[in-house]
């Protein structure tokens, strides 16, 4: 047993499914017998009084420990014991309900037989409340002797004061929003609470008594000024957080302190509101209780928190920490059975415990282990077996084995080979006669019990789906669910990817965790090219051209593009045209004599999807023919200049967004300033001319609306520019990988460098992120010397002033790759290899032996790569 665990002296669980809170526990001599009793009220209306008599520490509740149990009709918010009946100083019990305050007398009758004493309560008086109560406090308000008055705080901020059997008056707190904890200080004769402004406020009782009556609140302003004084706060202290409880401690007349328990700190204040000390708490507190300390000039405080711990502080010094079996919502210190300092705690579910801070030693002794001879041969064999298992497990870099991940739940996506007969496109921005859609069927197959499965379908914007979220009932083993959705082009620009993801999150229950362990399964699906483009006539001229080399004879487009080529036209076997729904045209040419393919278009970013589709279909074609040595290469020059133009366009729009934001901020400040002046003029009792403030307000409002519309339009342009930039970036990465014959891991590293963001934002943009990633590669695996590796990179990413640094780094990256640099996350490969690789950022001439191939019906021929990036084709 732990030394720092609360020693259970007596405990019980109250009722079933009852709820309790801070004011539901009280410890006092309620029957005036000279011994403390434990009074507990619940939100279910049960009132219980206990007098614990454990035979030995740790015993449970006995029948005679429960003195009284009564079910009242209304929920019990708070119980207090004090001198609440006039004409006597005997203690009585006050019970606060939502709309009623009841005062009872608790008395006991001695029993003549073994059944014990009998206790009963008698209603002395009650007050029906006109407002819903929140909490209450009591004390000798106004310095009265021999009796206690009661103050109730309502949910709408009214303090209702009762002089025992009669109602005195009611006052509304100024600036009230939500009720807070309330207490009374007899030393200063004032009420202390915490407002919604997170300020500790003190109100004198005399000020409350002479202030305007709350019943006259609905009167006119002139009548309110003449009927009484205004309620003025005595002092205010801003603590910066909401308070959970307030206690006033006055163990002698010389020292009096106000303790406030906040959400993260607890404060000790003087009578005038000055901070005596404060303590920052490590855990979220739930309740506290200041009590007398054995050291003069200090105060001990018990603080319970949501980690099932109870801390004992002497001022700000932690003296003891003990663990409780529950989270306490109320804590008291009682004198029970001649045992002083018993800690009484109550949880919100009704766990009532009396404990003490004991240091009883543990009597447990570990049993002796039977001695046996060690067999070293068996240990060696077991060690080898374990090392073999560890070695096999560390071969995979995955957190879980793939068989383990795929065993529980499988997600399968099937894309329809044909477009939908009736398009399912919704709210598409594409300016086309018909926007096609394609059906995607996703099937979830569960092999175990899957709780709360949720399916999310993601596609790259401007693509969209008809429904992207699905919630299913719990799946039993070997059960399956199927959903059908449609994908279509929503934005007015081609997407950068034709791939989608289906992600399923679910929970699998275990013996130790019945609620289940959260797991994720996913699948990818590839959308057809016909979704975003249609067949068109090949174009004669184009501004941008790319040539892809292969090691196999060219394949007829009728074979690899059967969905675009017309089988009846032989001229489409080596020339094919595509037209995006947004209007752009792309031409694909195949050489009849050489092993090359050419892709050409007026826009650089439009080349990406057709180039990727070409390489994928060629790989699938040769894979079906069991040809394993098929390779695509690129020997031309990387179109960096055109790529840099797209970067500049995107960056220019980001700068415009910053300007719009600054202008909007300035006009909003101007608009609010004009509003304040107009409100001041309207509130003035003496009419004054507006001096054209209304005209200025209307003009500023129109400027704000115009700027907001312009900013929104610019944001749409930023999205389109970023989509085009991603397409061009994919193209550049692909050309570099074909040019340098990069491996799969190196291509993944290059994509992570150039495409780190799925969504571009003003706070974290593409330019600064890519620049930081490329700078890291240039200083590590692509560095020329150890001196560059030692250089440190900046830790803060901010929007650059221009793109010159980024363009310089991209050019330098291509240059170092051309000189033999190899991409790797390890710095060991930073040494440059002297490998002569053709290409780079300069013009790479092609063989002049290539014969020109004319496009049917046109005079366009293949030119060498020297003219691809430097010159434009002439019609």
N, C-alpha and C positions, 0 to 999 in steps of 0.2 A: 504494500500500500504506500502511495506516495506521501512524502512528508508534507507537501503543499496541496493536499486535498482536504476539503472541509470534512470534519468529523460529524457524521450523522448522529444527532442526539434523539430526534423524533421527526417523523415525516408522514405525510399522507397525501392522497390524490383526491381532489374535491370533485364530486359529481362525474358526469360523462358529457363530453363535448361542451363544457361551459367555458366562457371566456372571462378573463380578468385583466385589469389594467392598474395603473399607478395608484389610484385612489381607493382601490378595493381592499386594502390591508390596513389594519389599525391595531396597535398594541396599547392597552390601557386597563386600569382597574374599573371595568365597566359596571360591576355589581357592587362596588364600594366595600369589598371584603379584605382589601389590603394586599392582594396579589394580582399581578398582571394577567390579562386574558388576551387571546388572539381573536380579533373580530375580522371576518372576511365576508364581503359581499360580492356577488357575481352579476354579470350582465343578464343572466337568466332569471334574476330576481330572488336568488337564495341568499339568506342571511344565516351565517354560522358563527358560533362562539366556541372556542376551544380552550381547554385548560390541560395541557399535556402532563401526563404522569407516567413516563416510561420506567419500567422496572430496571432496565439496564440500557445504556446508550445504544442507539440503533434500532430499538424496538419500534414496531409500527403502531398505528393508532388503535387504541382500545375503545370499547363502547362508552366507558365512563369519561373518556377525554372530550367527547362532543357534548357540551353543556346544552346547546340549543341549536335547532335547525328549523328555520321558518321560510316558507316561500311567499314572498310578497308579489303583488301583481305586476309591478313595474320593474324594469332593469335598475340595478343599483349602480350609480356612478361613483359615489364616494361615501365613506363612513368616517365619522369623527366622534370623539368623546370629549365632553366639556360640561361646564356649568350652564346649561341651556334652559333651565326652568327657574322662573322667578320665585322668590321667597325661600330658596334653599340653595346651599352650596354643594349638594350631592351631584355626583357625575351622572350624566345622561348620555344616551346614544343618539346622534343625529345621522339620519340616512337621507342622502340626496338622490332623488329620481329625476327623470327628464323634465317633468312638469309638476313636481311636488317635493316638498321638504317635510320630513316626519321626524319627530323627536320622541324617543321611547325611553321608558324606565325599565331596566333589567334587574330582576330580583330572583332570589333562590329560596326554596323551602326545604328545610332539613327533612330527610327521609327517615322513617322509623324502621324500615326493613332493608334488605340487602340491595334493593334496586337503586339506592343512592339518592342524592338530592334532585329536586325538580326545579327547573328554571323556566321563567316565562317573561314575556315583554308586554308592556302596557303602553299604549299610545297616549302621550301627554297632550300633544297638539300637533297640528299640521298646517302647512301653508301651501295653497294651490298657486302655482306660478303661471303668470300670463305669458312668459317667454321660456323658450327651451334652455335649460341649464347646461353648463359645461363643467364647472368645478366650483368649489367653495373654500373659504377660510374662516377662521373664528379667532376671537381674542377680546380683551377688554377695551373695545373701541372707545375713544374719548377719555380714557383713564378711569373707567368705572371700576368699582371694587366689588369682589365677590360674585361676579357673574360674567358670562361670555356672550358676546353678540356674534351674529353670523352674517357673512357677506357672500352672496352668490353671484358669479359671473355668467351671464347668458351668452348664447352663441352669437348674438348680434352686438355684443359690446356693452351691455348695460350691467352696472353693479347694483344689485338689490340688497339693501341692508335691513336686517330684522333684529329688533330689540326683543328677543325671546318670543313671547306669544303675539307680538304686534309687528306689523310692517312699518318701517321708519321712512325710507325714501329710496329713490332710484336715480342713478346718474349714468349718462352715456360717456364712455371714454372718447376723447377727441381722436380723429384720424383712425378709427378702428376698422380692421379688415377681418382678421381671424383671431379667435381667443388664444391666449397663452397661459402659462402657469401663473398662479396668484398666491400671494402670501401676505401676512400682516406682521409688521414690526411694532412691538409694544413700546420699545424704547423711544422711537421717533413718532409713534402714533400715525403710521402711514401704511398705505397699501402699495405693494411692489409687484409689478408684472413685466412681461416682455411682449412688446407689440410686434406687429407684422413687419415693421421696419427694422427688426432685429436690434431694438434698443430696449435697455432696461429703464423703466419709467417708475417714478415714485410719486404718489398722490397723498397729500395730507388728509386726514379724516375731517379736520375742520373745514378744509377747502371743499371737500365733497358735500359737507352738510350745508354750507352756505351758497353752493353753486345753484344754477338754474335747475329746476325740477325736470326730470326726464319726461314727465307726463305732458309738459308744455312744449315738447320738441316740435310739434307740428304747427305751432303758432307762427305769426309773421315775425320778420326780423326786428321790427320796432318793439313788439311785445316781448320778445326774448331779451332784448337789451334792458328793458325796464323791469323784468320780473325777477332777476337775480344776477349773481356774479358769474363770470365765465370760469369754467373748470380749467385751472392752470396746473401744469405739472411742476412738481417740486424740484426734481433733478432728472437728468437723462444721461445714459451712458450707452454708446454704440459698441456692441460686442461683435458685430459682423456675422452672426450665425443665429439660428433659431435655438431657443432654450427648451430643454426637456423638463426641468424642475427648478424650483427656487426654495431655499430654506433660509430662515433667519436664526442665527445661533447667538444666544446671550446667556452665558453661564454665570456671569456676574455683571453687576451694573457698570463696571468700569470698561469692559470690552464687549462690543456687539458687532457682529459681522453678517453680511448678506452673501450667501453662497448661491451661485448660478451654475447649473450644469448645462453646457452647450452640446452641440453635435460632435465637436472635436476637442473642446477645451472645457475646463471648469474654472470659474473665477471666484475670488474672494474680494468683496467690496466693503468699504467703510460705510458708515451711516449716511454720509453725504454723497455717495456714489463714486468715490475715488477707488481705484483698483489697489487692493492691498497686495495681492499676488494672483498669478494665474498659472495653470499647468496644462501643457499640450498633451493630449491623450493619444496613445498608440492605437487603441481599438475603439470602435464605435460604442459609446456608453449606453446603458439602458435605464439605470436608476442610480441614486446616490443617497447618502445619509451622513451629515456632519454630526459628530458627537464629541463629548468632553475628552480631553487628553490628560494623561498623567503628568505631562511636562507643562509647567506654567507658561502661559503666553502662546501656546500652540493649540491647534484643533485637529483632531483626527477625522478622516472622512472615509467612509466605505463607498466604493464605486464598483457597480456591476456592469459588465459589458456583454456584447453579443458573442463573445468567444467562450462563454460559460465560465468566466473568471470573475473573482471578487478581489479587488485591490484595497489595501489599507494604506492611506497616505497620512503622513504627519506634515501638515501644510503642503509643501510640494515634494516632499521626500517619500519615496515608496518604501514602506516598512515591511509589508507582507503581501504575498499573492497566494490565493487559494483557489482551487478548482471546484466548481459546483456541478451537480448533475443536470442542470437546466439553465436557461437564460432568465435571470430575475427581472421582473418588471417593477417590483417594489421590495424594499429592504427596511427592516426595523431592528432595533436592539431591545431585548426584553429581559426581565428578571423573573425567572420561572423556577419554582421548586428550590429556592435558596441558591440557585445558580445564576450568578450575575454575568451579563454580557453575552447572552444567548442571541445569535444572529438568526433572525426570522426572514426568510425569503419566499417570494411567491412568483410563480411563472404565469404566463398568459394562458396556459392550458390547465391551471389549477394544481400544480405541484407545490405543496406547502411543506417547507422544511425548516426545522430548528437545528442549527449546527453550531459548532464551536471550532476554534483554531487549535487543534491538538497536535501533539508531536509523539503519539504513541508509536513505539518501534514495531516493526513487522516481525511476527513470530514464525514466518515461513522459513524452512530450511530445505535447501535443495537435496534431493536424495542422492545417495552415492551411486556412482556409475560402476557397473560390473567390469572388472578388468579382464581383458582378453589379449591374446597374443596377436601381433600385427603380421598379416600375410603380405609381404612386400610384392610378391608376384601378382596377386590380385589387384593391389593398388596401382602397379605399373600398367596393367592391362586396362583398368578403368580410366586411368589418366590418358592413355593413348586414345581410347574411344572418345573421351570428352574433347580432347584436342582436335580430333577429326571432325566432330560435330561443329565445334566452334569455327574451324577453318572453312567448312562448307557454308556455314551461315554468314560468314563475313565476305564471301565472294560477291554477294548481291548488295548493292548500295541502297536498296529500298528498305523502308522502315518495316514493312510487312512483306512476307513472301507473296509472289504473285498468285500462287495457288490459293493462299489464304484469303487474299483480297477478292478473288474471282469466285470463291466458293459460296459466299453468302448470298449475293444478289448480282444478277447480270442484267445489263441494259443493252438492248439491241435497237438500232435505228435503221429503218428501211425507207429509202427515198424512191418515190414512184418514178419509173423510167419515162413516163409521159407527163406533160404538163396537164393541169386541171382543165377539163372541158369547159367548166364555168369558173372563171377567175374568182378567187376569194379575197382579192386585194381590198383593203379598207383604208380610206383616207390617204391614198397615194399622192405624192407631190409630182410624180413623173408626168411630163407633158407628152403623153402618148395616147393613141386611140384606145389601146387595150394593154393593161399591165398583167402579164401572166403570173400564175402562182403554181407551186408544186406541192404535192401532198407528202408529208413525212409521217411515217407510222413508227411509234416508239413503244416497244414492249419491255416490261419489267418482269423478270422471272426470279422469284425468291426461293431459295432452298432452305431457309430457316425462317423463324418468326421475325418479321420486320415490323417494328412499331412506328407509327406516324410517318410513313414514307411521303416525301414531297419531291416533285419533279420540276426542274427549272430548265427551260430550253433557251439557249443563247445563240444568237447569230450576230455577225458584225453589222452595225449600222453602216449604210442606210437600208440594209435589209431588215425586215420585220416579220414577226409571226402573228398569226391570228390569236393565239393564246400561249403565254410563256410560263404560266404557273399552274401546276396541278397538285391537288392534295388527295391522297387515297386513304381508305380505311386500312387497319392493320392487316398485313399479309400473312397468311398461314404458310407453313412449309409446302413447297411444290405448287404454290399458287402463282398466278400471273395477272398482270393488268396491262391493258393496251389503250393508248391514246392516239388520236389522229389530229394533225394540225397542218396548216398551210404556211408556206414561206413565200414572200413576195418582196419586190423592190419598192420601198416607201419614199426614200429621199431621191432628189433629182440629181444624182451623180452615181457613177459605178462604184461598187464596193471594192475594198482592198482584199477581201478574202471571200471564197465561196465555200467556207466550211462552217459547221455549227457544232454545238456541244449540247448533250443532254446529261444533266447532273441530277442524281437522286441522293437525297440525304435521308437516313433512316437510323433507327436504334435497334440494337439486338440485346434482349435481356439476358442477364446472367444470374447465378445464384447470389453473388455478393452485391449485385446492382440490378434489382428488379426493374428499375426505370429504364435501363438499357444504356448501352455504350453507343455514342454517336459515330456513325460511319458514313462514307460517301462512295458512291459508284458513279462512273461516267462513261460516256461513249461519244465518239465523233462521227459526223456524217458529212458527206460531200454533196454539194448541190450542183445541179446540171448547169452548164453554160447557157443553155437555151432560156434559162430563167431571166437573164439580164440582156441578152442580145439575140439577134435574128440573122438569117442569111442575107447577104447583100452582094452587089456586083463588086468585083475587085477594082481598086482605085489605081489610076495611073501614077499619080504623084503623091508624095508624102514628105513631111518635114523631118520625120525621125525614122531611122531604119536600123534594124539589128539583124545580124547573121549568126545562126547557130550551126556549128559544125558537128557532124556525127561520124561514126566509123562504119556505118552501114549504108547501103544504097537507099535513096529516098523512097518513101512509101506513098502510094497514091492517097490523096485526101478522101477519095471515095471509100477507102478502107478505114482510115482512122477517124474521119469526121462524117460518118454516115448520116448523122442527124442534121448536118448543115449542107452537105453536098447533094446535088441532084444526080441520081444514078444514071439518068438518061443523057446527061451532058458530059462528054469526055473532056472538054476543056477545063472542067473543075478538078481534074485529077492532080494538077500541079499549081493551081491558083484558086484561092478561095477568099471570099469577102465576108466580113462580119460588121454588123451595125448595132451599137448599144442602144438601149431604150432612150438614153439621154441624147442620142443624135450622133455620137462619134463613130467613125468608120475605121476599120482595121483591115489590112490586106495581108494574107499569108501566101507565100510563094515557095515552091519547091524546085530546086535545080534539077534539070534532066540529066546533066552530065556529071556534076559533082555531088558530094554527099552533104549538101547544105540546104538550110531553110532560112527564108527571110521573112521578118515581121516588120511591117511599116504602118505608120499612122501619123496624123498631124499633131497628136499630143503624146508626150513621153509616157505619162502615167497609164495611158490606154493600152500600151504594149504589154503590160504585166500579165493580166489574166490570160490573154491569148498565148503568150510565151509559156506560161506555166501549164496551161491546158495542153499545149503541143508536146512538151517534154513528158508530161504524165501519160498521155495517150501513146506516145512512142515507146515508153518503157513498158506499158501494159501489153502493147502489140508484140514486142520482141520477147516478153516474158511468156506469153502464150505459146510462142514458137520455140521455147526452151533455149533461147539465146541469152547467155549470161554475161557476155563481154560487150554489150551495147553501152556506149558512152557518148554523152553530149559534152561539147567543149565550146569555148568562146575565145576567139583570138583577136577580136577587134578592140577598140578603145572604149573605156568606160565613159558614158555620156555625163561627165561630171558637171559641165557648164550648164546644160539644161536642167540637171538635178539641182544645182545651186539656185537657179531662177525660181524653182518651186519653193525652196527653203526661204528665199527672200520674200516671196509673196506671202507665205504663211506668217513669217515674222512681222511683216508690215501690218497685217491684220491684227496681230497681237498688240502691236504698238497702238493701233487705232482703238482697240478695246480699252487700253489704259487711259488714253485721252478722253474717251467717252465717260469712263468712270470718274475721272477727275472733274470733268464738266458737270456731270450729274451731281456730284457731291457739292460743288460750288452753288449750283442752282437750288439744290435742296436747302442749303444753309440760308440762302437769300429768301427762299419761300417761307421758311419758318420764322425768319426775322420779321418779314412783312406781316405774317399772321399774328405775331406777338403784339406788334404795334396796333394792328386793327382791333385785337381783343382789348387792348388797353383803352383805345378810343371808345369802343362800345360799352365798356364797363364804367367809364367816367360819367358821373352824375351830371356834369356840365357838358352839354353837347358842344362838339368842336368839329370843324370841317375835316374831311378825310384827306385832303390834299393829294388826291389822285392815288391814294394807296390801293383802292380797289382795282383801278386800272393796272397798276403795277403788279398786283397779285395775280390778276388774270393773265397778263403777259408772261409772268414767270411760270405760271402753271402750264401755259402752252409750250414754253421752252422746255420744261421738264418732260412733257409728253413727247415732244419731237425728239429730244435726246434719247429718251428711253426706246422709242421706235428705231432710231438709228443704231443704238447699241444692240438691239435685238437682231436687226438685219445684219450687222457686222458679226454677231455671234454665229448666225447661220453661215455666213461666208467663211468664218474661221473653221467651222466643222467641215465644209466642203473642201477647203484648202488642206486641212489635216488628212482627210480621206485620200485626196490626190497625192499628198506627200507620202503617206503610208504605201500607196501603190507603187510610186516611183522608188521608194526605199526598198520594198520587196524586190523590185526589178534589179536595182543596183546590187543588192546582196546576192541575188541569184547569178548575175553576170560575174561578180567577183569569185563566187564559188566555182563556176564553170571555168573561169579563166585560170584560177590557181589550183583546180582539182582538189578542193578542200574535202575533208572527211565530214561525216555526219555531225560529230561533236564540234568540229570547227565551224560548220555552218550554223549550228545552234548557238554557239558563242557569238558569232557575228550578228545573228538576228537579235539576240538579247542586247547587243550593244547598240544597234541602230533602231530597234523597235522596243524600247523599254516600257512604253506607256500604251495602255489600251484606250485611254481617253485623255485628251489634251485639256489642261485647265490653265487659267491665268496665273495661279499661284505656282504651279509646277508644270513647266512647258517642255516641249520636245527638244528645243535647241539646247538648253542648259543641261538637260539630262543626258543627251547623246554626247555632248561635248565632254562631260565628266567621265563617261564610260570610255570614250576613245582616248582621252588623256591617260586614263589608267592603263589601257593596253599599250600605249606608246611608251609608258614609263616602266612597264613590266616585261611582258613577253616580246614586245617589238622594240625594246630599247636598244640603243647602239652600244652603250657603255654602262658599267655599274654606277657611274655618277648620276645618270638619269634615273636609275632605280631608286637612288637614295633621296630624290626630290619628293617632297610631300605635296599632296593635293589639297585643295581647299575643301573644307567640310560643309560649307554652306552653299546651297544651290540658289542662285538668284537670276533673274532675267537679265541677259547681257544687253549691252548698248547696241551692238550690231552683230552680224553673222560672220564677220571676217575671220575671227579666231576659229570658229567651227569649220568653215570651209577650208582653212589652212590645215587643220588637223585631219580632215577627211582625205585631202590630197596627200598628206604625209603618210597616212595609213596605207593608201594604195601604193605609194612609192616604196614603202618598206616591205609590203607583201611582194612587190615585184622583184625586190632585191634578195628574196629568200627568207623573209620573216615568216614565222609560223605562229598561229594563234594557239594559246594555251593559257589556262589559269595558273599554271605553275611557272614560277620565275626562273626555274632551272633551264628552260628552253629559250632564255632571252638572248643567248649568243647567236649572232647572225650567221646563217649558213651561206656560203658562197655558191649559190646555185643559179645558173643562168636560166631565167624564165622569160620567154618573150612576152611582151605586153607592158602594161603600165598605164600611166595617165597620158602618154603621148600617142601619136598615131602609129598603129601597127599595120604596115602594108601587107596586103594579101598577095597571093600568087597571081601573076599575070596570065597564067595558063588557063584560068577559068574562062569558059566560054559564056557569052551572054545568052540569056534565056529570055525570050520575049513573052510578055503576057498576052494572051489571046485578045485580039482587038485593040491592043495598045502598042506603043513603040517604046515602052519602058524596058530597060535591061538592067542586069546586075552590074553595079559599078564596084570598084574596089573600095575597101574600108577607109581609104584616105579621104574619100568624098562623103562618107556617111556622116561624120561629125563636123566637117569643115564647110561643106557646101550643101545646098539644097538642090534637089532634083528639078530639072527643067521639064516642063510639059512637052 
